Amino acid sequence: MSMTEFICEKLKGRTQAEWKEVADACGVPYGTLEKIIYGVTQSPRVTTVEPIFDHLKKIDEAAKMKDAA
């Protein structure tokens, strides 16, 4: 699974308010994140995708640790 596919999978079931939180946390414009999720930007730059991917991975890891506790 590519970073872009991972991002889309994690964010498609969330609200746009949550997308805004992710965009703000990653320093990526909301419009850019929205274009990635909707597939408008089919091949985003690694420098754009990497901070989003890293942020979502951290959220996933924290949720897994919480579930294991």
C-alpha positions as CSV (number, residue, x, y, z in Angstrom):
1,M,0.0,0.0,0.0
2,S,1.4,3.4,-1.0
3,M,1.5,6.3,1.4
4,T,-1.3,8.0,-0.6
5,E,-3.5,4.9,-0.4
6,F,-2.9,4.7,3.4
7,I,-3.8,8.3,3.8
8,C,-7.0,8.0,1.8
9,E,-8.0,4.8,3.6
10,K,-7.5,6.4,7.0
11,L,-9.3,9.7,6.3
12,K,-12.2,8.7,4.0
13,G,-14.3,7.6,7.0
14,R,-13.6,10.7,9.0
15,T,-15.3,14.1,9.0
16,Q,-14.0,17.1,7.2
17,A,-13.4,18.7,10.6
18,E,-11.0,15.9,11.4
19,W,-9.3,16.4,8.0
20,K,-8.8,20.0,9.0
21,E,-7.2,18.9,12.2
22,V,-4.8,16.6,10.4
23,A,-4.0,19.3,7.8
24,D,-3.2,21.8,10.6
25,A,-1.2,19.3,12.6
26,C,0.9,18.4,9.5
27,G,1.3,21.9,8.1
28,V,-0.4,20.9,4.9
29,P,-3.1,23.2,3.4
30,Y,-6.6,21.7,3.9
31,G,-7.3,22.1,0.1
32,T,-4.2,20.0,-0.7
33,L,-5.3,17.2,1.7
34,E,-8.8,17.3,0.3
35,K,-7.4,17.0,-3.3
36,I,-5.3,14.0,-2.2
37,I,-8.3,12.2,-0.5
38,Y,-10.7,12.9,-3.5
39,G,-8.1,11.8,-6.0
40,V,-7.8,15.1,-7.8
41,T,-4.1,15.1,-7.1
42,Q,-3.1,11.6,-8.3
43,S,0.6,11.8,-7.7
44,P,1.3,14.2,-4.8
45,R,4.9,15.1,-3.9
46,V,6.6,13.0,-1.2
47,T,7.3,16.2,0.7
48,T,3.5,16.7,0.9
49,V,2.4,13.2,1.7
50,E,5.2,12.2,4.2
51,P,4.1,14.5,7.1
52,I,0.5,13.4,6.7
53,F,1.5,9.7,6.6
54,D,3.8,10.1,9.6
55,H,1.0,11.8,11.6
56,L,-1.6,9.2,10.8
57,K,0.9,6.4,11.6
58,K,1.5,7.9,15.0
59,I,-2.3,8.1,15.6
60,D,-2.6,4.4,14.6
61,E,0.2,3.4,16.9
62,A,-1.2,5.3,19.8
63,A,-4.6,3.7,19.3
64,K,-3.0,0.2,19.2
65,M,-1.1,0.9,22.4
66,K,-4.3,2.1,24.1
67,D,-6.2,-1.0,23.0
68,A,-3.4,-3.2,24.2
69,A,-3.4,-1.6,27.7
